[in-house]
Every structure is written in C-alpha cells, then in structure tokens.
Amino acid sequence: MSSASPSNPAAPRASIVVPTLNEADSISELIERILASMPEDISFETLVVDDASEDGTAALARKWSDRHPVRVIERQGPRDLSGSVLDGAREARGEWVVVMDADGSHPPERIGALLRPLLENRCDLTVGSRHAPGGATEGWPIHRHLASGLATALAWPFTEVRDPMAGFFATRRERLLALPGHAAGYKILLELLVQGGDSLRTEEVPIRFEDRQKGRSKLGLKQQLTYLKRLTYLAGGRVSGSSAGKFILVGLSGMLVDLLIFQALIGQQARLGTAHMASFVVATLTNFALNYRWTFRGDAQAELSLPLRYLRFFIVAVMALMIRGGVLVLLVDVLGLSPMAAIVPAIVVTAGVNYLGSAFYVFASTASGIVPRVRWHLAILGLLLYVVILRLLYMGHVALIPDEMYYWVYSQRPDLSYLDHPPLVAWLIAAGTRIAGDTIFGVRLMLIPLTLVTAWLVYLYGATMGGRTAGLMGVLAVTVLPFFSLSGLLMTPDASMLLAWVGALYCFKRALIDDSPAAFIGLGLAMGIGLLSKYSIALLALAGLIFMLGDRRCWHWFRRPEPYLAVLLTTLIVSPVLVWNAENQWASLWFQSTRRLFENPEFASHLVIVYALLLLSPVVAIAGFIALGPVGRRLAPDPRKRRFMVIMTAVPLGFFLVYGLFTVVKFHWTLPAWIALLPMIAALLSPPGTEPEAAQRPSWQHRLAAAWVPSILVLVLAYGLLLHALTLGLPGLRMTDFGTGYLSWQEAASEIQAIEREIEAQTGQQPIIASTTKWSGAAALAWQYRDRGFEHLTGQNLIGMSGSMWEYWFDETTDPDRPVLLFNRSPKLIDEPWLEQALIRLGPLEHRHLEQSGTTGGELYYRIGQGFRPEQLRTPDRIPD
C-alpha cells in the first residue's frame, strides 16, 4: 500500500496505529470514538493493522475508509503484536504515532492528552498510564492485577516509567522505526524505553484502563514467555531451554565429580571447609570447559578471549563457593545434617548461582540492542541480593564482637537511654531476640530490614538527584563498600543511624530542593530515629540549616510552620533520651560531647582522610574528594543540587577535621557524611555506556571509572571470603570446623567458670567478677553467661575507673566482703600496684592458656581479692566533673 511521506503538506500530524486480532465486536465502536474525540486542531489518520483475523475485523474497519481517514493494513505471516505496530509505523504518514489497543480498554478520549506534550516539545514519548496519579484499572480480577504487577516489577530495572507495560503511548514515527529489527514481544513500549535510556524525555498521562467488554484477551502463556525471553535478551543473558538443558547435563557430571572427591576427602578426615572447597574447584573447572565448548559455544567464544572468560568464570565460581559454604554452615552446624547429606542441597543451590552467573556474566551476550546501562542496573540488584543472602547464611555464625555483646546487655537492662548511646540499638536487639532467641542470629536479625530500607532510601535520594542509574550506583556503594558492609553485618548503632541519615538526607532534599511541605514530616521522623541511634546525626541538621540560610529560595520556610513541626516531632520521638538525661545529670550528652575532648587529647584530623581511603575504598574516596572540588560543577549541572550535596557532606566532615585538632576521631564517625555526595561520585565513576556524556570524559576520569569495576569485584569477593574464613575457615587458616569464635570468649568463659567454682568451694560465696576493661570484657562474659545469669558481673568501675553503663548497673548495696575475681585477656590494668587501693587482700597475678579447638586461643589473666572498697567504687553519683 502506498503512503505519503510525513513531510508531505497533505500528510496528517498524527497517525493512530491500532493492531487487531479478531476484534470484530469492538473495532467499529473504537473508530467511532476516535473520530468523535480527536481535537480539531490536530489532523490525524487511523491505521488498523490486522494480524490475519478470522472474524472479519479487517472488512469491518475498511467500511470506514470511504468517508473517514481510516486505512487498513492486512499482515501476512506469523502473528506478532510488535511486528504489527512497526508495520503500522512504516505505513504511517503522520510525524507522530499513537499506539493503542482495539478492545476499548484504552480511552480514545485521551489521545489528545497524549499528543499535546509532544506537539509542545515537552517530551519525546508519552504513556497512557494506569499507575500515574489519577490513573486506574477497572474491572480486573485479582489475578490480573497480580500478573500485571509482577510483569511491571520485572521491568523496573529497565526503565523509570511507572507503567512500562502500557500498550497506549505516542512518540515520533522515526523513533519507532529506529528500533532494532529484532525487537519482539507484546510490549514494544518497553523496547522504546530501554533503547531511549536516560536521555529519553517521557511523560505519563493518567488514564482509566477498562477491561475489555467484548471478545477475549490475546495475552496467553506464549506471550508471557516471549516477554520474559525479551527481558533476558535486553539484559544480555544467554538463557534458553537449550542452554539450561545443556547446563543441567554438564552440572550433573560436575556434581558426580564433586560428590566423589568430597566423599573421598571426608573419608580421609579432611575438614568440611577444605573438602567442599577442593571438590568444588575441581568440579567447576570441568564444568567451565564443557560449558565453554558446548553449552554456550558459538558467538560467546568470539566475544571475549579465553583468559578473560576464565577470569569471569573464576569470579562467579568464588561467589558461588561462598554461598555454598553458607548453606553448609546452615545445614551442618544448625540443622545437624551429616556433611554427605548437606553437600547435595548445597551443590543444587550453588548450581543456580553458577548458571545465572554464566548466562548473564561469564558467557553474556554483547549483541546489538543490549544496553550497558540496563546490564549495570541488573548487576547492582543482583549484587545486593547476593550480599543479603550471604548475610542471612553467615551472620548467625560469625561470633559477636564485644560491642554487640554490650548492646545485648543493654537489651537485658531496659531503660529510656544509656550513657554511651541512645536506646534504639537495644530495642532492635530486643525485637530480634524475641523472635529468634538470645542467639547470634537473634541479635543481628533486624539488620536485614535495616539493610533493605537503607538501600531503598539511598536509591530514592540518588534517583531524585541524578536519575535511576545514579540511584542504583548509590545502592551499589552501600552494598559493597567496606564501611557499609560491616555496618550491615554487625548490630551496632551505626546500622540504624545510617538508615536515619539517608532518610533525613532524602527528606531534606525533597523539602529544600523540591519545595515539598510534606517532606518535613518525614524529616522530623528520620531525625528522631537518628537521634535515638547516635547523636552525631545532629551534624546533618546543622548542614541543612546552613544550606537554608545560604539559599534564598529556602528563606520562606523560616516563616512557615512545617520546619518547626519537624523539630517538635523529632523532640517527641527523642523524648526518652531527654528524660533519661534529665534524671541522670545529662550524663549521656556530657559523655558524647565535651568529655570526649579530654579523654584522648592528640592531633587526629588526618584520620578523616585515612578512614575515607580505608572504609570507602581508595577509588571511591579519591572520587569523593575530587567531587568536592571544581570538577563537581560538571558532575551535577544543577547548581542548587550540587551546592546541597557539597554542604551536606562538607559540614560534617569539616566538624570532624576541627574536632581532630584536639582529640581522637573514631573511624565510623565520619563515613555517613559521604552519602550525600554519592550521586556525584556515581557520575564520576559510572562505567562506559551508563552515562550519555561518557565519551566526553577526560582520560583521568576514564581511568578512575575503569578502576572502580575491579574494585567492586574485589570487595564482593573479599566480603564472602571473610565470612567463610570466620565460620568454615580457609585452607591453612584453621584446622577444625565451626570454631567457637575468633575472639575465644567461650573458652575464656569456661576457664572463668572453673575459677569461680573454686572460689565458691573455698569461701562459700559467689564472687563478684570484674573486668579491668572499661565495658567490653564484662559484656563479653555476660553474653557467655546468658543462660546462667550475670548479675554478679561488672566492669572496671569496681577499681575506680570508668565502666560506662556498668557504673549504673552495679548494685551499690553489694556486700563489700564478697570475694572478687578480677580478669583481663591481657596483662593491661591487672598487674598494677594501685589496684591494692581498690580491692582488699588482692592476690598475685595468674594466667591460663586458652585452647580453641586444638589451637591457641590466647591467655586469660586474673587475680583474686577478698573484697572491694566501696569508697573506691565508681558510680554515677561519684563521677568527677
């Protein structure tokens, strides 16, 4: 069929393409509604593209062509919705093409609303959206809503549009025709969104989607599988029934090799960790050779050299091995399965990791139409999922550090607040242990929701600052960087404070940059949660105030009630801390402020830089310092956003630089400040293909971005290897499985209990057990004593030194003539002559070797006294000014 060129003066401005398949019941009504609803100032034509209907749809549509601008195109060959749309675009005479369904579910009355933003050059593509504000879906049963929601969720990494599954959209004809020739599937809109990337200007127009009243839906299992296959293709994955079948056959052969070697090594009394690692390495080497030559042969072999392909395989293999180790820990150490019974499900689980890694990374496709940006989005989400699974598998078996044991004691001594920290960490541990008991997993259980919510807030902040890629690059940073990896594994106040910091940062941005009054409610909530975690989040509020004072567009907020309501909400949330401090001479606020200045007077400002290099990784730290300089103007073109990010980073960092002039700066204090700068760091480090302007980067930025990619892999592998080393060990690092803890506190507790029984046998009294460390030794022993009671434990407050919360927990009415067992894991503060002033008839220094699973676990030093002197006891009532 001949057609006029879109440049022809007689050509209509818009062509409405309606693909049909057996729509005889609805096509006439639809054409009538189109004719009645089109705006008078927009010339148009309607193209009915019929896919070999068997009910006379084409004939009915052709009846309208004599008197109205309606044309019918009859396709031959295989039926294909995307093919129908593209055929219609080729025949269209209009500059703009509107695509809609023929069943009446898309309201023709909204065509004008779709075209208007395009004609006014406000965007490049408009979508008739069910999910935009004001949109709705009517008449669908629950299963349709669930299926549509799942399909939309799967498309989330590919586009920022709320309704990427819409079949009702409008764009320029040339944009449709520029799609790759192999575009397929029943949702061609997704193809447009993916190929357009971040540079594509989109606008969603709300519609009320009504389920078809006539005919039946053409969407079936075949179309859904085509959609999934297309998503996989766009992500660069080589996933197919053929490859999966071959992979399974190769995997079964590898599994046989794996089992035979594992059984042989276990039979020779090899360690579980050693046996599973050795058998895995041999099996995966054979699997790689077979998969390279058979499963993914062909184009995959030509795209990368064999050494590079093997390097990718090695990375995936190590990641799978770490998952496998975690599964073994769970099955053997927790559920009590034998190693031979546990290895089979462990192999099956890690085979899935290996297949996905092989399909999407080792043998990934680089064919045309595959967008690097999308691959990065999926890789980031995959790494987040991988790290969360690692934590779930291992975190219940990596021994608690003394800080976590101390906060567990907090949870056993409920209070409105505590000297060292506000109470939220105790509340979180109490919630976790209520669910999972007083176990390591219970102490850390709430870290999983904290991690996921923090990642989501980081994404929201980054996406609103620099787009979806910037948001996901921020998620990548908080997934793999050392500081965030550790805070996601250890239950300390930093975990909840990070969530609050990011939440407050996002709300500050929404309030001050986007001018959203409602954001102040979220800000008050986030600041309240932050102050229940750590007082240092107050520095973020100071930074926000400085930005408001320096930005004229924010001055009106000083005359509005919202900021003051936010302050009131924060105050209400943090009121337990205020009440506790009022009742205890403001001890906590004093401890966290001026008192720290005098504890360790020394110059430490340089540590701000050192900590950034260590805990952000050198690449990210260097990028951060660069982003704070003049280069930042190019990384964030919007001057207000750039100024916001710089101020919210520089104010907390500047405070610690000044603070470090007088006293020690601890490593975990300074790192949250860098979160504000993550969108600019992401722009600096974004790999090629993820940013439109990447080609214009200077060479030094290319090198820095290139260094970031291997840094990610090294950090992820190091994290998994660390978890494996702390549980199953690594070859040459430990001789037995499931050690009782790398700090040997269980062995120390066993020795102390033995000494305690000896004292009870000699004196008839239970001794007071006091650590000569500030709080950590007593806390660690309390955790080991959790099943027998620890009311007789305390810290170095018994010898007149600061014991932190042990000063508050110690019962001053305790009989001073009770015997005292003084202990430490080192000779520090236990072999001092002045201890005689605090304890009565203090015995000589003694020590015992700690045996940990056949290896040395260190030493236990102790002294026994006949009592203590109450006048030397350090308590809150006698804390010196």
Buried (B, 14 or more C-beta within 10 A) or exposed (E): EEBBEBEEEEBBBBBBBBBBBBBBBBBBBBBEBBBEEBBEEBBBBBBBBBBBBEBEBBBBBBBBBEEBBBBBBBBEEEEBBBBBBBBBBEBBBBBBBBBBBBBBBBBBBBBBBBBBBBBEEEBBBBBBBBBBEEBEBEEBEEEBEEBBEEBBEBBBBBBBBBBBBBBBBBBBBEBBEEBEEEBBBBBBBBBBBBBBBBEBBBBBBBBBBBBBEEBEEBBEEEBBEBBBBBBBBBBBBBBEEEBEEBBEEBBEEBBEBBBEBBBEBBEEEBBBBBBBBBBBBBBBBBBBEBBBEEBBEEEBBEBBEEEEBBEBBBBBBBBBBBBBBBBBBBBBBEEEBEBEEBBBBBBEBBBEBBBBBBBBBBBBBEEEBBBBBBBBBBBBBBBBEBBBBBBBBBBBBBBBBBBBBBBBBBBBEEBBBBBBBBBBBBBBBBBBBEEBEBBBBBBBBBBBEBBBBBBBBBBBBBBBBBBBBBBBBBBBBBBBBBBBBBBBBBBBBBBBBBBBBBBBBBBBBBBBBEEBBEBBBBBBBBBBBBBBBBBBBBBBBBBBBBBBEEBEEBEEBEEEEBBEBBBEBBBEBBEBBBEBBEEBEEBBBBBBEEBBEEEEEEEBBEBBBBBBBBBBBEBBBBBBBBBBEEBBEBBBEEEBBBBBBBBBBBBBBBBBBEBBEBBBBEBBBBBBBBBBBBBBBBBBBBBEBBBEEBEEBEEEBBEBBBBBBEBBBEBBBEBBBBBBBBBBBBEEEBEBBBBBBBBBBBBBBBBBBEBBEEBEEEBEEBBBBBBBBBBBBBBBBBBBBBEEEBEBBBBBBBBBBBBBBBBBBBEEEBEBEBBBBBBBBBEEBBBBEEBEEBBBEBBEBEBBEBBBBEEEBBBBBBBBBBBBBEEBBBBBEEBEE
